Amino acid sequence: MGLDSKGRSEPGFDMHVFICGHSRPEDAVRPNCCSKNSLGILTELKKKVRESGVKGIRVQKSGCLDFCENGISCVVYPEGTWYSLSGEENIPDLLHHLKSGKVAEHLKMNLED
């Protein structure tokens, strides 16, 4: 296989971060992550990951992750850690997880409340 435009010889990332970018009409029964600034958080996290110099991490928008009632939905793979984000103030803790592998326990999605 040849090299891609970024100089990679094979596809893949070590980690994927999906942040919900789904939106619904204002009169929808359920909330949505996009109206909570999920795309702003996504953009800022991408910037911080790039600035940190950590390689092998892909931050991207997802469709609905189906937990919009819990805050901005975010999932980190390969371990499958689910987070409920409240705003850009969560980015340092999320970035720490991506760099160190240490889960930000206080941001983990709680489905029991």
N, C-alpha and C positions, 0 to 999 in steps of 0.2 A: 504494500500500500504506500502511496506517495504521501507527501505532507499536505495538510490542509492550509488554509490562509493564515492560521495562527501558529504554524510550524509543528503541529501535532501529527504523529505518525499513526495514531489509532484513536477512535472515538472514546469518549467517556470522561467522567468526573469522579472524584473521590466522594463528594457530597453534593446533594441537591437541596436547595431551600425553595419551597413553593409557598408563595404568599397569595392568598385569595384576591383576585381582581374582579370578582363578580359584582354586577350591579343589578338592581331591581328598580321598577318604577317607584316613585315616592309613595304611592298609595298601596304598595304591596303589604301583605300580611306579615311577612318575615323581614327582618333587617338584612342589610348586606354590608360586606366588608369594604367595598369601594367607597361608600359614603362616609366611612370612618377613616379615610385617607390611607387605605392600604397601598395604593400605588405610590404615594409619597414615601411611605416607609420602604417599599421595595426599591425605589430609586436611590434613597439614601443608603440602604444596606449594601446595594451593589457598589456604590461609590466607596464605602468604608472597606469592603472586602478588597476592592482593587487597590486602595491606598495602603492596606495592610501588607500587600505583597504575597498573601497566601494564595497558593496555586491549587487547582483541582476542585474549586468550589463554583457551582453554578447557582445563581439566585435568579428565580424567574416567577412570572405571574402564572397562577393557575386559574382554572375555572372554579366554580363553586366547590368548596371543600365540605359544605353542608353543616357547618357549625357556626354560622354567623351570629347566632344569639349569644355566643360566648366571647365576643370580641373579634378582632381581626384574626382569622385563622391562618396558621402557618404550620408547615410540617417539614422536618429535616430528615432526609434519607442519606445513608442507608439504614440508620437505626430506627427510624419511624417515630421520632419525638414530635409530639403535637404541642404547639404553643397557642395561647390566646394573648395577642398583643394589644396594648392599649394606645400606643403611640410611639413617636420617634425616641422617647426616653428609654424604650426597651432595646434599642439597637446595640448599645455597648454590651449588654448581657448576652444577646444573641450572637454578636460577633465573637465574644469570648468563647461561647460554645463551639463555634465553627473553627476557631483557632486551636482550642485546647481539647475539645471533645467532652468537656464538663457541661452537663445539662444545667440549664438555668431553672432550677426546681420551682422557683416562685412564679415563673411564666408558664409552666406546664398547664395545658388545658385540663380543667376539672369538669368532668361530665356528671359528677354526683350532686352538684348544687342545684 
